[in-house]
């Protein structure tokens, strides 16, 4: 199983979790030395960000650590964020289309409302998944 690794320093500890300040990295990681995307083409503001990670190796505050998340988990999140709303919009519009066949006076309104309702349902699901995914990062190694 592939993992995506980032490095940062522990800012604070709370039980078995740690808040880690991740330094901004340009483009690909160190493993892809010859990658043409090594330098970021998009200006992201180059700001550091703080994540919450599981601290199973009992790293201390101020230590520089390696944080990883599985590639499979990130692929699932990408599906939920990008593809799932499109599926829900399609299913909502199809449901509205079938309702409009029953009530022909509103034949345009129901598919549009169904699509909007499907999109809103997908946002609700994304919000639930986002709350559950807060601890998907894990500290894998203490660097210093």
Secondary structure, DSSP 4 states (H G I P E B T S, - for coil): --EEEEEEEEEEEETTEEEEEEPP--SS-TT-TT-TTSS-SS--TT--EEEEEE-TT-PPTT-EEEEEEEHHHHHHHHIIIIIHHHHHHHHHHHHHHHHHHHSGGGTTHHHHHHHHHHHHHHHHHHHHHHHHTTT-EEEEEE--
